[in-house]
Amino acid sequence: MSADSDTSGIRRPAVQAPRGAELSLPPAALSDVVARILPLFYRIIPTVVDEGPSGTATRNYVARDSDGGRWFVKAYPASADLDAERQALELGQFARLGGIPVPPVRPTLDGDLIAVDGELTVSVAAYVENAETAEGVLFGGRWAAVGETVGRLHRTLARHPSGPPRRVPAREVCDVKRARQRLERLLASYTKRPPTSKFADWARERAAQRLDALPTVAAMLEGLPASLTVQTVHGDLASPNVLLRGEHVAALIDFRPPIHRSPVWELGRIVLDPRTVLAQPDWPTGLASAIAAYQAANPALPTEELLAVPRVAAGYLACSVYPLSEPLDAPEAVTSELEAYGRNRQAAMVELRKRLTEAEEVLHDLLH
């Protein structure tokens, strides 16, 4: 998380910005607007407003109040679906009521979870102190800690009002037919707009390779159970959204609006994050530790589905077009970090498929 700095956000004159242009303002200008909104909507008197960890579509800030407390402020773009954002915040607070470590959201003085101002739209939550993201740093007791927390999360969210868990055909979780359509469209787009950078050229080549490999992927996915459970899940349980403190999970953040997806897919996405798979040669053993802890916390999920975690994770990566599509869809988002992440995803997909039998044998010995 961001370190403290000595900026005096509330002493600069407020910046008047037209609605819709706010996130294009310089960070210092947005800090001024955040500093003005906090007292008006939240009765928080900020002494410092710093730019915080960046979000995918949001600009984030950390405010220190006059009592020394810190608050995480998320600023939304004008294009944001605020109803969906409220549902996402509500889902996180539902999980929090179930004992999951989720930072409490601070409501506005009117009781809303989002403050809508003429200049900026924000939400405010407690800041998670002394924590790091789970990006590539699962080791030791952290495997079990993450598995146990995700198990409790899924057990809690199975009771969400959006509906109970249900079974769907496994092909709906890893849809090879849909993946073929996406890859073919992507390659057609690259034909119309030839790559203009090394990463774009690499992405086009990888997309072609994935398309050619889909029959092999389909054969691999035939080893899944005929049906898999879907239920309300976090929705974006990627490593940046899992905060760790030592060997404990400090917080889960950035929920998405309630949607039914496979808990096996979500578990595999976090415990088999590409950076972790590449950084930890003994990842099959770590995976087993995580899944044992998950099963103890959420025994309702069938054992046959837990055995499928590495196969679903490998299939998910093989069927994905992200971030291969970014040079065309969002060229401004292609940074050196995104390029490295794309190459890591490719390498992790190869690693998962190469060691799939080994990982499944470790899980079979554990769960039977």
N, C-alpha and C positions, 0 to 999 in steps of 0.2 A: 504494500500500500504506500501511498505517497508520504514523503517525509515532511516534517514541519518546515515552514519557511516564514520569513519575516515580511509578509505583505500586509498592508493596512487597507483592506478592501473597502471598509465602510467610510473612509475619510475622503475618497475621491468622489467627484460629482456624479450623480446618476446619469446613465446613458439612455437616451430615448431611442428605441429601435422599433421599426415597424414589425408587426406580427408576421412571422414567416421568414424573416431575415435574421432572426436572433442567433442561430447557431453558426452563422457565417461571421459573426463578430469576433474580434480578437479575444483570447481568453481573459485578459485583464478587464475588458469591457463587460464580458459576461459575469465576471466576478462582482462587478459593481451592481449589476442587476440582481444577482442572487442575494447580495448583501442587503439590498433594499426590500426584497420580497420576504425574507425570513422574519423580520419583526412584524410585518403587516399581516402575514397569514399564519405564522406559527408562534409568535411571541418569543422568538429566539433572537437574542441580541448578539450578532456576530462581532468578534474582535478581529478575526482573520478569515478570509475566504481564499483557499488555494485551489488550483486546478488539480483534480484527482485522477485516478486511473481511467483511461479512455474506455468508452463503450463502443459497441458495434455501430449504433445509430444515435447515441446520446453523448452529450458532453457532461462530465461528472466533476463535482466539486466537493471539497471537504471544508466545512466551516467549524471553527472553534467558537464556542459561546463564552459569555462573560463569567460563567461558573467553571470554565475549563473543560467542559464536555465537547465532544466532536460529533458532527453530523455529516452523513453522506447525502449529497444533494444531486439528484439526477435531473438534467435539463433535457426536455424532449423536443424533437424537431416539430415544425408546424404540421408536417405530414403524418404525425403519429396518430394512431387510433386510440384515443384516450379511454374509450370504453374498454377496449382490450387491455390497455395498460392497467386500468383499475382492477379488472378481473385477475390479472397476473399478480398484482400486489395482494389482492384478497386471497388468492390461492396460497401465497407464501405465508400469510398470517393464519390461514387455516392449518397449515402444517405446523406453524409455531405453537398453536393451541394444542396440537398433538404431541408436543414435547420435542419437536425437531429444532435444531439450532438455526433459527432464522432471525435476522435482526428485526426488532420491532419497527414498524412504520409509524412515523409521527403524523397524526391527522392534523388538518388545518383547524383553525378556530371554529369553522363551520362543520367540522366532522368529516370533511372529504379527505380521500387519500392522495389527491392531486390538487395542487394550487394552480389555477388558471388566471394568469395576469395578462394585461395587454402587451407586455414585453416578453414574457417567458412563461413556460409551463414546467413545473417541477414537482418532484416527490422528495420526501425527506425520510431517512431512516437512520437508526443509530449506527455509528461508525464502528467497524470491527477492528479493535486494537491488536497490534502485535501478531498479525497473521500473514501468511503467504499463500499464494494460490497453489493448487495441486498440479501445476504444469510440469510434468516430468519428474516429480519428486515423491512418488510413492515408493516407500521402502520400509522395512522393519514392520513395526506395529501400525504404520499408517494404512497398509493394505486392509487389515481387519477393521480399523476404525472407519474407513470409508465404506467398506461393505456393510458394516453394521448400521451406519447412519442411513445409507440408501435403503436398506431393508426396512428400517423403521419408517422412513419416508413413504415407501410404497404401501406399507401396511396402513399408515395413516390416511393416505390419499385414496385408498380403496374404499373409504367411507365417505368420500366427497359427494356432495349432492348432484354432481354432473352424471352420476350413474355408477353402478357396481361393475366390477371386472367382468369381462366376457371373453369368449374364445373366437378367434378368427382364423381362416386358413393361413398357414405360414407364409404363403406367397405374398400376402398383403403386408407383411413385415419387411421382407426382402423381395421387392418386386422387380424381377429381371426384365420382364416385358417393358415396364415403364422405364427402367434404366436404359434399355436399348433405344427407346424413343428419345430420351433426353440426350444420349450420346450422339445419336444420328443428327438431331437438331443442332447440337453444338458444333459438330464437324461441318455441317452445311454452312453454319454461320462463319466458321473459320475460312471456308472456301470463298465466301463472299467478301470477307474482310481478313485478308492474309495477316499473319502475325507480324508485328513490328518491333518485337523485343525478344530477347533470349528466353524469358520466362513464358511468354505467349507461345513461342515455337515449341518449347518443352511441353506446355500444357496441351497443345494440339496433338503432339506425338503420343502423350500418355492417354488422351481420350481415345485415339485410334487403337491403341493397345488394349484398353479396357473393353472397347467394343468387340474386338477380335476374341477376347478371353471370355466373353459372356457365356458361351456354351459350357465351358469348364466351370464357371461360377454356378450356372444352373445345376450342373451335376453335383457340385459340392452341396448346394442348398437342398438337394433331395434327401440329404441326411438329417434334415430337421424334422421334429415332430410334425404330424399332419396339421395341427393347429397350435396356436400360441395365444397366451393371455394378452389382452389389452385392457388398460385402465387409465385413470387420470394419473399423470406423471408430472415431474418438474417441467419437462419440455425442452430445457436447454442445459442439461447437466454436463456441461463441458468443464474441463479442468480450471479455466479462469473463474468459474462460478462456484468452486469448492474451496473454501478457505481453511487452512490448517494452522494449528498452533501446537508445535511439538508433534506428539503422536496422537493428537486428538483433532476432530473436525470442529473448527471454531464456528463456521457458518456455511449455510447454503444460500446463495443469492441469485437474483435475476431469474425468477420463475417466469414462465410463459402462461398465457391464458389456458384454462382447463381444456385438455384434449386427450382422447384415449389413444395411447400408443403402448408399445410393448415394454414392460418393465425389464425384460431381458435385454432389449436393445439399449435402454437407458443405462442399465448396470454395466454392460459391455463398453458403452461409450466413455464412461468415466474411468473404470479400472483398467481398460485397455486403450487409453489415450495413446496416440502414436508416439508422443515424446517419452512416455513411460515405457512402452514396449521397446523402444530403441535404446533407452538409457539403462534398462534393467535386464541383463541377459537371463536372469532367473525368473522372468515374469510368469511362467506357468505356475511356479510355486507360490508367488505372490497372489496370482489370480485365485488359486485354491484357497488361500487364507481369506481373501476378500469374500469369496462365495460361501465359505463355511460360516462366516460371521453374518452374511446376508441371510442365509437360510435360518439361522438361529433367531434372527430378528423378524423374519417374515416367512414362517413355515408354510403359509398357504400357497405359495408359488410352487407348482409341481417340480419334483427333482429332474424330470426329463427336460424341463425348460432351462433349468440352471446348467445342465450339461451342455446346452446349446449356446451358451454365452459366447465362447470364442468363434463358433461357426457363424453366428449372427453378426458379430463384430467384423469378421473378415468379409462377409457378404455385403454388409453395409458400406464398407470402404470401397469394395470393388464396383458397387453400383452407383457410387456418388460421382457427381460432376463438380463438386466444390473442392478446391478453388480453381479448377481447370477453366471454369466459365468466367472467372473474374476479369481477365484481360479484356473481354468483350462486354460483360454486363456492368462492371464497375471498375474501369481502369484506374480511377483515382484511389481505389482501395488497395491496389497492388503495391505493397511495400516490401522491403527486404525481409521483414518478419513474416509476411504472408507467403512470400516465395519459399522461405525456409520451412514453414508449416506445410505447404503443399508438397514439398519434396519429402518431408517426414511422413506424411500420410501415405505417399506412394511406397516408401521403404517399409513402413509398418504393415501395409497390406501384404507385401511380399513375405515379410517375416511371419505374420499370422498364418498365412496359407502354408508356408513351409513347415511350421511347427504345430499345425492344427492337431494332428494325430497325437503328438506328445501331450499337448495341453488337455485334450479330451481324456486321455488315459489317466492323467493326474487327477482330473475331476472325477472320473469314474471310480477310481480307488478311494477317493475321499467320500463320495456321496452314496456309495453302495456298501 
